[in-house]
Amino acid sequence: MGTCPYCGGESEVTRGIFIDPDTLDVLIDGKCLKLTKRERQLFSGIYSVVPRPARTPFLMDYIYGLESEMEEPGDTILKVFMSRLRKALKTTRFEIETVWGVGYRLRERDGKEYHEWKTRETIRPGFHDSI
């Protein structure tokens, strides 16, 4: 069991990806990623549809929910968050690829199939119904 230097939590997860369903803290291979709230939401949204790519409108809705109906933040902010998230993932064995015309997909750098590392489902019940 290890203690995360960012969130102070303890985890027994030593391999794979774990997303805390309450805080959306992301642990990869037992190490907590230092992410902002929006970056954690973005990662959780992408992870929730693995192995499929997460479509851009889905991610905007996943991050902003009802807020996006009041004032549409635009795709540019998503690209900014994606850039930061990719930078945070550089120290891990995972990366986010752009699927042009569709969205973004989480994958392992060496190309392993997702079922070898996807360890836990953390999305809200029934949320896939809106995809």
N, CA, C and O atoms as CSV, one atom per row, in Angstrom:
chain,resi,resn,atom,element,x,y,z
A,1,MET,N,N,0.850,-1.177,0.000
A,1,MET,CA,C,0.000,0.000,0.000
A,1,MET,C,C,0.891,1.234,0.000
A,1,MET,O,O,1.881,1.287,0.730
A,2,GLY,N,N,0.543,2.230,-0.818
A,2,GLY,CA,C,1.333,3.445,-0.894
A,2,GLY,C,C,0.495,4.676,-0.640
A,2,GLY,O,O,-0.730,4.630,-0.750
A,3,THR,N,N,1.143,5.775,-0.301
A,3,THR,CA,C,0.463,7.037,-0.059
A,3,THR,C,C,0.743,7.986,-1.208
A,3,THR,O,O,1.895,8.165,-1.604
A,4,CYS,N,N,-0.295,8.589,-1.741
A,4,CYS,CA,C,-0.159,9.516,-2.852
A,4,CYS,C,C,0.416,10.844,-2.353
A,4,CYS,O,O,-0.069,11.386,-1.360
A,5,PRO,N,N,1.448,11.379,-3.029
A,5,PRO,CA,C,2.029,12.645,-2.594
A,5,PRO,C,C,1.136,13.851,-2.870
A,5,PRO,O,O,1.362,14.920,-2.304
A,6,TYR,N,N,0.124,13.701,-3.731
A,6,TYR,CA,C,-0.738,14.821,-4.091
A,6,TYR,C,C,-2.022,14.859,-3.269
A,6,TYR,O,O,-2.379,15.895,-2.708
A,7,CYS,N,N,-2.709,13.725,-3.203
A,7,CYS,CA,C,-4.012,13.722,-2.518
A,7,CYS,C,C,-3.923,13.186,-1.090
A,7,CYS,O,O,-4.862,13.354,-0.311
A,8,GLY,N,N,-2.790,12.533,-0.729
A,8,GLY,CA,C,-2.630,12.007,0.625
A,8,GLY,C,C,-3.337,10.694,0.859
A,8,GLY,O,O,-3.233,10.125,1.946
A,9,GLY,N,N,-4.057,10.195,-0.137
A,9,GLY,CA,C,-4.787,8.936,-0.002
A,9,GLY,C,C,-3.883,7.737,-0.114
A,9,GLY,O,O,-2.761,7.830,-0.612
A,10,GLU,N,N,-4.380,6.607,0.352
A,10,GLU,CA,C,-3.627,5.363,0.263
A,10,GLU,C,C,-4.295,4.442,-0.737
A,10,GLU,O,O,-5.518,4.443,-0.879
A,11,SER,N,N,-3.493,3.665,-1.420
A,11,SER,CA,C,-4.027,2.785,-2.450
A,11,SER,C,C,-3.291,1.460,-2.453
A,11,SER,O,O,-2.084,1.390,-2.219
A,12,GLU,N,N,-4.057,0.406,-2.725
A,12,GLU,CA,C,-3.465,-0.915,-2.905
A,12,GLU,C,C,-3.282,-1.239,-4.381
A,12,GLU,O,O,-2.717,-2.277,-4.725
A,13,VAL,N,N,-3.756,-0.359,-5.252
A,13,VAL,CA,C,-3.653,-0.571,-6.688
A,13,VAL,C,C,-2.197,-0.386,-7.104
A,13,VAL,O,O,-1.621,0.682,-6.898
A,14,THR,N,N,-1.614,-1.407,-7.679
A,14,THR,CA,C,-0.220,-1.306,-8.111
A,14,THR,C,C,-0.081,-1.451,-9.616
A,14,THR,O,O,0.985,-1.166,-10.162
A,15,ARG,N,N,-1.133,-1.887,-10.300
A,15,ARG,CA,C,-1.070,-2.078,-11.747
A,15,ARG,C,C,-2.415,-1.692,-12.351
A,15,ARG,O,O,-3.467,-2.064,-11.832
A,16,GLY,N,N,-2.374,-0.955,-13.430
A,16,GLY,CA,C,-3.605,-0.567,-14.100
A,16,GLY,C,C,-4.055,0.826,-13.717
A,16,GLY,O,O,-3.300,1.604,-13.133
A,17,ILE,N,N,-5.292,1.128,-14.053
A,17,ILE,CA,C,-5.856,2.456,-13.829
A,17,ILE,C,C,-6.983,2.353,-12.819
A,17,ILE,O,O,-7.834,1.468,-12.913
A,18,PHE,N,N,-6.984,3.248,-11.866
A,18,PHE,CA,C,-8.067,3.345,-10.899
A,18,PHE,C,C,-8.499,4.798,-10.828
A,18,PHE,O,O,-7.663,5.695,-10.716
A,19,ILE,N,N,-9.806,5.033,-10.893
A,19,ILE,CA,C,-10.361,6.376,-10.740
A,19,ILE,C,C,-11.291,6.344,-9.547
A,19,ILE,O,O,-12.263,5.589,-9.528
A,20,ASP,N,N,-10.993,7.162,-8.551
A,20,ASP,CA,C,-11.842,7.242,-7.365
A,20,ASP,C,C,-13.201,7.798,-7.790
A,20,ASP,O,O,-13.258,8.889,-8.358
A,21,PRO,N,N,-14.293,7.081,-7.532
A,21,PRO,CA,C,-15.605,7.530,-8.012
A,21,PRO,C,C,-16.098,8.807,-7.334
A,21,PRO,O,O,-16.961,9.492,-7.882
A,22,ASP,N,N,-15.576,9.139,-6.163
A,22,ASP,CA,C,-16.025,10.347,-5.460
A,22,ASP,C,C,-15.225,11.584,-5.859
A,22,ASP,O,O,-15.801,12.643,-6.108
A,23,THR,N,N,-13.915,11.453,-5.921
A,23,THR,CA,C,-13.053,12.609,-6.182
A,23,THR,C,C,-12.533,12.665,-7.613
A,23,THR,O,O,-12.043,13.704,-8.056
A,24,LEU,N,N,-12.639,11.549,-8.341
A,24,LEU,CA,C,-12.077,11.379,-9.682
A,24,LEU,C,C,-10.555,11.454,-9.688
A,24,LEU,O,O,-9.956,11.689,-10.738
A,25,ASP,N,N,-9.916,11.256,-8.528
A,25,ASP,CA,C,-8.459,11.162,-8.500
A,25,ASP,C,C,-8.050,9.969,-9.356
A,25,ASP,O,O,-8.680,8.913,-9.304
A,26,VAL,N,N,-6.997,10.142,-10.138
A,26,VAL,CA,C,-6.549,9.118,-11.084
A,26,VAL,C,C,-5.256,8.500,-10.587
A,26,VAL,O,O,-4.263,9.196,-10.372
A,27,LEU,N,N,-5.276,7.172,-10.404
A,27,LEU,CA,C,-4.069,6.433,-10.062
A,27,LEU,C,C,-3.722,5.528,-11.229
A,27,LEU,O,O,-4.565,4.772,-11.713
A,28,ILE,N,N,-2.488,5.606,-11.674
A,28,ILE,CA,C,-2.007,4.743,-12.744
A,28,ILE,C,C,-0.815,3.972,-12.204
A,28,ILE,O,O,0.196,4.547,-11.802
A,29,ASP,N,N,-0.964,2.653,-12.208
A,29,ASP,CA,C,0.079,1.772,-11.681
A,29,ASP,C,C,0.509,2.185,-10.277
A,29,ASP,O,O,1.694,2.148,-9.947
A,30,GLY,N,N,-0.469,2.580,-9.450
A,30,GLY,CA,C,-0.219,2.910,-8.057
A,30,GLY,C,C,0.243,4.324,-7.798
A,30,GLY,O,O,0.474,4.690,-6.645
A,31,LYS,N,N,0.387,5.137,-8.843
A,31,LYS,CA,C,0.838,6.517,-8.666
A,31,LYS,C,C,-0.281,7.471,-9.042
A,31,LYS,O,O,-0.915,7.336,-10.089
A,32,CYS,N,N,-0.508,8.434,-8.165
A,32,CYS,CA,C,-1.567,9.412,-8.387
A,32,CYS,C,C,-1.079,10.506,-9.332
A,32,CYS,O,O,0.004,11.060,-9.145
A,33,LEU,N,N,-1.888,10.815,-10.351
A,33,LEU,CA,C,-1.542,11.904,-11.262
A,33,LEU,C,C,-2.007,13.219,-10.657
A,33,LEU,O,O,-3.102,13.303,-10.101
A,34,LYS,N,N,-1.178,14.234,-10.767
A,34,LYS,CA,C,-1.558,15.563,-10.289
A,34,LYS,C,C,-2.338,16.256,-11.404
A,34,LYS,O,O,-1.755,16.745,-12.371
A,35,LEU,N,N,-3.657,16.291,-11.257
A,35,LEU,CA,C,-4.539,16.849,-12.275
A,35,LEU,C,C,-5.498,17.846,-11.647
A,35,LEU,O,O,-5.850,17.730,-10.473
A,36,THR,N,N,-5.920,18.832,-12.440
A,36,THR,CA,C,-6.959,19.752,-11.985
A,36,THR,C,C,-8.314,19.045,-12.042
A,36,THR,O,O,-8.425,17.939,-12.572
A,37,LYS,N,N,-9.322,19.681,-11.502
A,37,LYS,CA,C,-10.670,19.102,-11.513
A,37,LYS,C,C,-11.131,18.801,-12.941
A,37,LYS,O,O,-11.623,17.706,-13.212
A,38,ARG,N,N,-10.978,19.750,-13.844
A,38,ARG,CA,C,-11.420,19.558,-15.233
A,38,ARG,C,C,-10.604,18.465,-15.934
A,38,ARG,O,O,-11.152,17.692,-16.720
A,39,GLU,N,N,-9.309,18.399,-15.655
A,39,GLU,CA,C,-8.474,17.351,-16.252
A,39,GLU,C,C,-8.892,15.972,-15.745
A,39,GLU,O,O,-8.899,15.006,-16.508
A,40,ARG,N,N,-9.241,15.876,-14.455
A,40,ARG,CA,C,-9.730,14.604,-13.906
A,40,ARG,C,C,-11.049,14.219,-14.566
A,40,ARG,O,O,-11.268,13.050,-14.885
A,41,GLN,N,N,-11.928,15.198,-14.771
A,41,GLN,CA,C,-13.204,14.923,-15.442
A,41,GLN,C,C,-12.970,14.464,-16.874
A,41,GLN,O,O,-13.623,13.533,-17.345
A,42,LEU,N,N,-12.046,15.111,-17.564
A,42,LEU,CA,C,-11.739,14.754,-18.940
A,42,LEU,C,C,-11.190,13.328,-19.014
A,42,LEU,O,O,-11.623,12.543,-19.857
A,43,PHE,N,N,-10.247,12.991,-18.143
A,43,PHE,CA,C,-9.692,11.640,-18.145
A,43,PHE,C,C,-10.778,10.618,-17.849
A,43,PHE,O,O,-10.851,9.577,-18.502
A,44,SER,N,N,-11.616,10.912,-16.872
A,44,SER,CA,C,-12.698,9.998,-16.513
A,44,SER,C,C,-13.655,9.787,-17.683
A,44,SER,O,O,-14.112,8.669,-17.920
A,45,GLY,N,N,-13.958,10.855,-18.412
A,45,GLY,CA,C,-14.838,10.750,-19.577
A,45,GLY,C,C,-14.246,9.881,-20.672
A,45,GLY,O,O,-14.945,9.058,-21.263
A,46,ILE,N,N,-12.959,10.062,-20.943
A,46,ILE,CA,C,-12.289,9.257,-21.961
A,46,ILE,C,C,-12.218,7.805,-21.513
A,46,ILE,O,O,-12.470,6.891,-22.299
A,47,TYR,N,N,-11.874,7.598,-20.246
A,47,TYR,CA,C,-11.732,6.246,-19.704
A,47,TYR,C,C,-13.063,5.496,-19.683
A,47,TYR,O,O,-13.096,4.273,-19.821
A,48,SER,N,N,-14.143,6.226,-19.513
A,48,SER,CA,C,-15.459,5.588,-19.387
A,48,SER,C,C,-15.925,4.887,-20.654
A,48,SER,O,O,-16.807,4.031,-20.592
A,49,VAL,N,N,-15.350,5.232,-21.803
A,49,VAL,CA,C,-15.792,4.622,-23.057
A,49,VAL,C,C,-14.719,3.746,-23.703
A,49,VAL,O,O,-14.903,3.290,-24.832
A,50,VAL,N,N,-13.608,3.501,-23.016
A,50,VAL,CA,C,-12.542,2.625,-23.542
A,50,VAL,C,C,-13.152,1.296,-23.934
A,50,VAL,O,O,-13.921,0.753,-23.141
A,51,PRO,N,N,-12.872,0.737,-25.086
A,51,PRO,CA,C,-11.821,1.065,-26.042
A,51,PRO,C,C,-12.265,2.008,-27.157
A,51,PRO,O,O,-11.474,2.332,-28.043
A,52,ARG,N,N,-13.511,2.449,-27.122
A,52,ARG,CA,C,-13.985,3.361,-28.176
A,52,ARG,C,C,-13.396,4.751,-27.970
A,52,ARG,O,O,-12.997,5.094,-26.857
A,53,PRO,N,N,-13.340,5.549,-29.024
A,53,PRO,CA,C,-12.936,6.942,-28.838
A,53,PRO,C,C,-14.074,7.728,-28.206
A,53,PRO,O,O,-15.248,7.472,-28.475
A,54,ALA,N,N,-13.714,8.678,-27.368
A,54,ALA,CA,C,-14.713,9.564,-26.758
A,54,ALA,C,C,-14.934,10.736,-27.700
A,54,ALA,O,O,-13.995,11.447,-28.059
A,55,ARG,N,N,-16.171,10.928,-28.090
A,55,ARG,CA,C,-16.496,12.012,-29.020
A,55,ARG,C,C,-16.408,13.361,-28.307
A,55,ARG,O,O,-16.684,13.471,-27.112
A,56,THR,N,N,-16.021,14.371,-29.061
A,56,THR,CA,C,-15.838,15.708,-28.497
A,56,THR,C,C,-17.099,16.241,-27.822
A,56,THR,O,O,-16.998,16.738,-26.700
A,57,PRO,N,N,-18.296,16.168,-28.447
A,57,PRO,CA,C,-19.500,16.665,-27.763
A,57,PRO,C,C,-19.776,15.915,-26.446
A,57,PRO,O,O,-20.216,16.515,-25.466
A,58,PHE,N,N,-19.512,14.594,-26.437
A,58,PHE,CA,C,-19.680,13.806,-25.216
A,58,PHE,C,C,-18.763,14.327,-24.124
A,58,PHE,O,O,-19.189,14.481,-22.980
A,59,LEU,N,N,-17.497,14.603,-24.466
A,59,LEU,CA,C,-16.541,15.088,-23.466
A,59,LEU,C,C,-16.929,16.476,-22.952
A,59,LEU,O,O,-16.814,16.752,-21.758
A,60,MET,N,N,-17.381,17.334,-23.837
A,60,MET,CA,C,-17.821,18.676,-23.400
A,60,MET,C,C,-18.982,18.553,-22.421
A,60,MET,O,O,-19.018,19.243,-21.402
A,61,ASP,N,N,-19.922,17.679,-22.729
A,61,ASP,CA,C,-21.063,17.473,-21.837
A,61,ASP,C,C,-20.618,16.807,-20.539
A,61,ASP,O,O,-21.134,17.132,-19.470
A,62,TYR,N,N,-19.680,15.892,-20.620
A,62,TYR,CA,C,-19.178,15.186,-19.442
A,62,TYR,C,C,-18.481,16.150,-18.492
A,62,TYR,O,O,-18.622,16.037,-17.275
A,63,ILE,N,N,-17.727,17.101,-19.046
A,63,ILE,CA,C,-16.997,18.061,-18.221
A,63,ILE,C,C,-17.905,19.162,-17.699
A,63,ILE,O,O,-17.865,19.487,-16.513
A,64,TYR,N,N,-18.714,19.732,-18.563
A,64,TYR,CA,C,-19.488,20.914,-18.201
A,64,TYR,C,C,-20.938,20.635,-17.840
A,64,TYR,O,O,-21.563,21.454,-17.166
A,65,GLY,N,N,-21.495,19.502,-18.268
A,65,GLY,CA,C,-22.884,19.183,-17.944
A,65,GLY,C,C,-23.828,20.292,-18.348
A,65,GLY,O,O,-23.798,20.760,-19.487
A,66,LEU,N,N,-24.663,20.712,-17.419
A,66,LEU,CA,C,-25.649,21.762,-17.695
A,66,LEU,C,C,-24.998,23.126,-17.889
A,66,LEU,O,O,-25.591,24.009,-18.508
A,67,GLU,N,N,-23.795,23.308,-17.372
A,67,GLU,CA,C,-23.099,24.578,-17.551
A,67,GLU,C,C,-22.925,24.894,-19.029
A,67,GLU,O,O,-23.008,26.058,-19.423
A,68,SER,N,N,-22.684,23.876,-19.857
A,68,SER,CA,C,-22.409,24.113,-21.269
A,68,SER,C,C,-23.634,24.634,-22.012
A,68,SER,O,O,-23.494,25.251,-23.068
A,69,GLU,N,N,-24.831,24.399,-21.479
A,69,GLU,CA,C,-26.035,24.921,-22.126
A,69,GLU,C,C,-26.155,26.426,-21.911
A,69,GLU,O,O,-26.708,27.136,-22.750
A,70,MET,N,N,-25.628,26.917,-20.768
A,70,MET,CA,C,-25.733,28.339,-20.483
A,70,MET,C,C,-24.733,29.148,-21.315
A,70,MET,O,O,-25.078,30.193,-21.867
A,71,GLU,N,N,-23.514,28.664,-21.396
A,71,GLU,CA,C,-22.492,29.359,-22.168
A,71,GLU,C,C,-21.543,28.320,-22.732
A,71,GLU,O,O,-20.775,27.708,-21.988
A,72,GLU,N,N,-21.588,28.118,-24.031
A,72,GLU,CA,C,-20.766,27.093,-24.680
A,72,GLU,C,C,-19.300,27.494,-24.631
A,72,GLU,O,O,-18.925,28.505,-25.225
A,73,PRO,N,N,-18.449,26.718,-23.931
A,73,PRO,CA,C,-17.048,27.082,-23.808
A,73,PRO,C,C,-16.234,26.904,-25.086
A,73,PRO,O,O,-15.192,27.544,-25.232
A,74,GLY,N,N,-16.672,26.058,-26.013
A,74,GLY,CA,C,-15.964,25.874,-27.282
A,74,GLY,C,C,-14.916,24.780,-27.225
A,74,GLY,O,O,-14.497,24.345,-26.153
A,75,ASP,N,N,-14.505,24.346,-28.409
A,75,ASP,CA,C,-13.540,23.246,-28.534
A,75,ASP,C,C,-12.135,23.640,-28.104
A,75,ASP,O,O,-11.343,22.775,-27.731
A,76,THR,N,N,-11.812,24.929,-28.148
A,76,THR,CA,C,-10.462,25.368,-27.820
A,76,THR,C,C,-10.098,25.009,-26.388
A,76,THR,O,O,-8.980,24.561,-26.134
A,77,ILE,N,N,-11.006,25.193,-25.461
A,77,ILE,CA,C,-10.711,24.884,-24.058
A,77,ILE,C,C,-10.489,23.384,-23.885
A,77,ILE,O,O,-9.661,22.976,-23.071
A,78,LEU,N,N,-11.209,22.567,-24.630
A,78,LEU,CA,C,-11.004,21.122,-24.575
A,78,LEU,C,C,-9.590,20.773,-25.052
A,78,LEU,O,O,-8.936,19.901,-24.480
A,79,LYS,N,N,-9.129,21.451,-26.090
A,79,LYS,CA,C,-7.770,21.214,-26.584
A,79,LYS,C,C,-6.713,21.615,-25.555
A,79,LYS,O,O,-5.673,20.966,-25.443
A,80,VAL,N,N,-6.979,22.677,-24.811
A,80,VAL,CA,C,-6.057,23.106,-23.755
A,80,VAL,C,C,-5.989,22.038,-22.666
A,80,VAL,O,O,-4.899,21.637,-22.258
A,81,PHE,N,N,-7.153,21.575,-22.192
A,81,PHE,CA,C,-7.184,20.529,-21.166
A,81,PHE,C,C,-6.522,19.246,-21.681
A,81,PHE,O,O,-5.811,18.571,-20.936
A,82,MET,N,N,-6.755,18.915,-22.951
A,82,MET,CA,C,-6.179,17.706,-23.535
A,82,MET,C,C,-4.659,17.812,-23.567
A,82,MET,O,O,-3.968,16.834,-23.281
A,83,SER,N,N,-4.138,18.966,-23.904
A,83,SER,CA,C,-2.694,19.179,-23.924
A,83,SER,C,C,-2.091,18.981,-22.532
A,83,SER,O,O,-1.051,18.339,-22.387
A,84,ARG,N,N,-2.741,19.531,-21.523
A,84,ARG,CA,C,-2.261,19.372,-20.144
A,84,ARG,C,C,-2.335,17.917,-19.690
A,84,ARG,O,O,-1.428,17.419,-19.023
A,85,LEU,N,N,-3.414,17.246,-20.053
A,85,LEU,CA,C,-3.585,15.847,-19.672
A,85,LEU,C,C,-2.527,14.973,-20.350
A,85,LEU,O,O,-1.957,14.084,-19.717
A,86,ARG,N,N,-2.271,15.219,-21.605
A,86,ARG,CA,C,-1.232,14.463,-22.312
A,86,ARG,C,C,0.138,14.668,-21.664
A,86,ARG,O,O,0.930,13.732,-21.554
A,87,LYS,N,N,0.402,15.889,-21.241
A,87,LYS,CA,C,1.674,16.182,-20.572
A,87,LYS,C,C,1.781,15.396,-19.263
A,87,LYS,O,O,2.844,14.861,-18.947
A,88,ALA,N,N,0.690,15.325,-18.507
A,88,ALA,CA,C,0.687,14.579,-17.244
A,88,ALA,C,C,0.874,13.081,-17.485
A,88,ALA,O,O,1.476,12.392,-16.661
A,89,LEU,N,N,0.364,12.577,-18.606
A,89,LEU,CA,C,0.464,11.149,-18.912
A,89,LEU,C,C,1.835,10.739,-19.456
A,89,LEU,O,O,2.111,9.545,-19.572
A,90,LYS,N,N,2.687,11.694,-19.788
A,90,LYS,CA,C,4.008,11.363,-20.350
A,90,LYS,C,C,4.841,10.498,-19.412
A,90,LYS,O,O,5.704,9.750,-19.872
A,91,THR,N,N,4.599,10.585,-18.116
A,91,THR,CA,C,5.361,9.789,-17.149
A,91,THR,C,C,4.757,8.404,-16.941
A,91,THR,O,O,5.251,7.627,-16.124
A,92,THR,N,N,3.689,8.094,-17.678
A,92,THR,CA,C,3.018,6.798,-17.540
A,92,THR,C,C,3.179,5.993,-18.826
A,92,THR,O,O,3.805,6.449,-19.782
A,93,ARG,N,N,2.615,4.804,-18.836
A,93,ARG,CA,C,2.673,3.978,-20.046
A,93,ARG,C,C,1.450,4.186,-20.938
A,93,ARG,O,O,1.234,3.432,-21.886
A,94,PHE,N,N,0.655,5.206,-20.635
A,94,PHE,CA,C,-0.554,5.485,-21.409
A,94,PHE,C,C,-0.445,6.801,-22.143
A,94,PHE,O,O,0.323,7.686,-21.765
A,95,GLU,N,N,-1.233,6.913,-23.203
A,95,GLU,CA,C,-1.298,8.151,-23.966
A,95,GLU,C,C,-2.711,8.324,-24.507
A,95,GLU,O,O,-3.504,7.384,-24.532
A,96,ILE,N,N,-3.005,9.534,-24.934
A,96,ILE,CA,C,-4.299,9.811,-25.552
A,96,ILE,C,C,-4.035,10.130,-27.009
A,96,ILE,O,O,-3.278,11.043,-27.337
A,97,GLU,N,N,-4.673,9.362,-27.874
A,97,GLU,CA,C,-4.514,9.607,-29.309
A,97,GLU,C,C,-5.727,10.363,-29.832
A,97,GLU,O,O,-6.847,10.191,-29.349
A,98,THR,N,N,-5.479,11.196,-30.820
A,98,THR,CA,C,-6.562,11.906,-31.487
A,98,THR,C,C,-7.080,11.025,-32.611
A,98,THR,O,O,-6.313,10.557,-33.453
A,99,VAL,N,N,-8.378,10.805,-32.615
A,99,VAL,CA,C,-9.030,10.087,-33.703
A,99,VAL,C,C,-9.739,11.167,-34.518
A,99,VAL,O,O,-10.837,11.604,-34.173
A,100,TRP,N,N,-9.094,11.587,-35.599
A,100,TRP,CA,C,-9.564,12.742,-36.362
A,100,TRP,C,C,-11.002,12.565,-36.825
A,100,TRP,O,O,-11.381,11.521,-37.356
A,101,GLY,N,N,-11.792,13.612,-36.611
A,101,GLY,CA,C,-13.189,13.609,-36.998
A,101,GLY,C,C,-14.093,12.904,-36.002
A,101,GLY,O,O,-15.311,12.875,-36.179
A,102,VAL,N,N,-13.501,12.331,-34.948
A,102,VAL,CA,C,-14.295,11.594,-33.961
A,102,VAL,C,C,-14.075,12.143,-32.560
A,102,VAL,O,O,-15.009,12.651,-31.939
A,103,GLY,N,N,-12.847,12.045,-32.058
A,103,GLY,CA,C,-12.564,12.478,-30.696
A,103,GLY,C,C,-11.216,11.974,-30.219
A,103,GLY,O,O,-10.215,12.076,-30.928
A,104,TYR,N,N,-11.198,11.422,-28.997
A,104,TYR,CA,C,-9.942,11.021,-28.364
A,104,TYR,C,C,-10.075,9.630,-27.761
A,104,TYR,O,O,-11.144,9.231,-27.300
A,105,ARG,N,N,-8.948,8.892,-27.775
A,105,ARG,CA,C,-8.950,7.534,-27.247
A,105,ARG,C,C,-7.736,7.331,-26.345
A,105,ARG,O,O,-6.625,7.752,-26.667
A,106,LEU,N,N,-7.973,6.678,-25.209
A,106,LEU,CA,C,-6.898,6.300,-24.304
A,106,LEU,C,C,-6.332,4.967,-24.760
A,106,LEU,O,O,-7.082,4.036,-25.053
A,107,ARG,N,N,-5.008,4.875,-24.821
A,107,ARG,CA,C,-4.387,3.623,-25.204
A,107,ARG,C,C,-3.032,3.501,-24.527
A,107,ARG,O,O,-2.446,4.486,-24.077
A,108,GLU,N,N,-2.559,2.289,-24.468
A,108,GLU,CA,C,-1.242,2.033,-23.910
A,108,GLU,C,C,-0.216,2.243,-25.008
A,108,GLU,O,O,-0.450,1.894,-26.165
A,109,ARG,N,N,0.921,2.815,-24.641
A,109,ARG,CA,C,1.947,3.140,-25.639
A,109,ARG,C,C,2.432,1.918,-26.416
A,109,ARG,O,O,2.741,2.030,-27.602
A,110,ASP,N,N,2.504,0.754,-25.768
A,110,ASP,CA,C,3.001,-0.437,-26.470
A,110,ASP,C,C,1.904,-1.202,-27.200
A,110,ASP,O,O,2.164,-2.260,-27.775
A,111,GLY,N,N,0.671,-0.675,-27.183
A,111,GLY,CA,C,-0.402,-1.249,-27.984
A,111,GLY,C,C,-1.146,-2.421,-27.369
A,111,GLY,O,O,-1.886,-3.104,-28.078
A,112,LYS,N,N,-0.977,-2.684,-26.064
A,112,LYS,CA,C,-1.715,-3.782,-25.446
A,112,LYS,C,C,-3.209,-3.510,-25.502
A,112,LYS,O,O,-3.650,-2.361,-25.527
A,113,GLU,N,N,-3.972,-4.584,-25.521
A,113,GLU,CA,C,-5.422,-4.453,-25.528
A,113,GLU,C,C,-5.910,-3.865,-24.202
A,113,GLU,O,O,-5.317,-4.109,-23.151
A,114,TYR,N,N,-6.985,-3.095,-24.260
A,114,TYR,CA,C,-7.455,-2.387,-23.078
A,114,TYR,C,C,-7.831,-3.307,-21.925
A,114,TYR,O,O,-7.635,-2.936,-20.767
A,115,HIS,N,N,-8.369,-4.504,-22.202
A,115,HIS,CA,C,-8.825,-5.378,-21.122
A,115,HIS,C,C,-7.677,-5.858,-20.249
A,115,HIS,O,O,-7.906,-6.369,-19.153
A,116,GLU,N,N,-6.439,-5.701,-20.723
A,116,GLU,CA,C,-5.291,-6.098,-19.921
A,116,GLU,C,C,-4.971,-5.086,-18.837
A,116,GLU,O,O,-4.262,-5.409,-17.884
A,117,TRP,N,N,-5.488,-3.850,-18.965
A,117,TRP,CA,C,-5.170,-2.846,-17.955
A,117,TRP,C,C,-6.365,-2.120,-17.378
A,117,TRP,O,O,-6.228,-1.428,-16.369
A,118,LYS,N,N,-7.540,-2.255,-17.987
A,118,LYS,CA,C,-8.715,-1.576,-17.427
A,118,LYS,C,C,-9.158,-2.352,-16.204
A,118,LYS,O,O,-9.599,-3.497,-16.316
A,119,THR,N,N,-9.043,-1.733,-15.028
A,119,THR,CA,C,-9.234,-2.463,-13.781
A,119,THR,C,C,-10.559,-2.191,-13.100
A,119,THR,O,O,-11.013,-3.013,-12.303
A,120,ARG,N,N,-11.190,-1.074,-13.384
A,120,ARG,CA,C,-12.391,-0.759,-12.630
A,120,ARG,C,C,-13.264,0.231,-13.381
A,120,ARG,O,O,-12.763,1.186,-13.974
A,121,GLU,N,N,-14.551,0.005,-13.355
A,121,GLU,CA,C,-15.515,0.915,-13.971
A,121,GLU,C,C,-15.908,1.964,-12.948
A,121,GLU,O,O,-16.285,1.617,-11.828
A,122,THR,N,N,-15.829,3.238,-13.306
A,122,THR,CA,C,-16.100,4.275,-12.323
A,122,THR,C,C,-17.129,5.301,-12.786
A,122,THR,O,O,-17.262,6.357,-12.167
A,123,ILE,N,N,-17.853,5.014,-13.851
A,123,ILE,CA,C,-18.815,5.992,-14.324
A,123,ILE,C,C,-20.124,5.866,-13.577
A,123,ILE,O,O,-20.385,4.865,-12.910
A,124,ARG,N,N,-20.944,6.896,-13.699
A,124,ARG,CA,C,-22.239,6.896,-13.036
A,124,ARG,C,C,-23.155,5.870,-13.694
A,124,ARG,O,O,-23.114,5.715,-14.914
A,125,PRO,N,N,-23.989,5.157,-12.915
A,125,PRO,CA,C,-24.908,4.169,-13.491
A,125,PRO,C,C,-25.824,4.825,-14.532
A,125,PRO,O,O,-26.378,5.899,-14.298
A,126,GLY,N,N,-25.969,4.172,-15.662
A,126,GLY,CA,C,-26.862,4.662,-16.701
A,126,GLY,C,C,-26.265,5.730,-17.590
A,126,GLY,O,O,-26.915,6.175,-18.535
A,127,PHE,N,N,-25.042,6.153,-17.312
A,127,PHE,CA,C,-24.450,7.239,-18.068
A,127,PHE,C,C,-24.164,6.836,-19.509
A,127,PHE,O,O,-24.236,7.677,-20.406
A,128,HIS,N,N,-23.840,5.561,-19.750
A,128,HIS,CA,C,-23.569,5.093,-21.122
A,128,HIS,C,C,-24.796,5.251,-22.009
A,128,HIS,O,O,-24.666,5.329,-23.231
A,129,ASP,N,N,-25.975,5.300,-21.420
A,129,ASP,CA,C,-27.194,5.408,-22.214
A,129,ASP,C,C,-27.229,6.688,-23.031
A,129,ASP,O,O,-27.905,6.739,-24.058
A,130,SER,N,N,-26.502,7.746,-22.592
A,130,SER,CA,C,-26.551,9.006,-23.288
A,130,SER,C,C,-25.472,9.142,-24.353
A,130,SER,O,O,-25.396,10.173,-25.021
A,131,ILE,N,N,-24.631,8.118,-24.524
A,131,ILE,CA,C,-23.531,8.183,-25.480
A,131,ILE,C,C,-24.046,7.936,-26.884
A,131,ILE,O,O,-23.268,7.950,-27.838
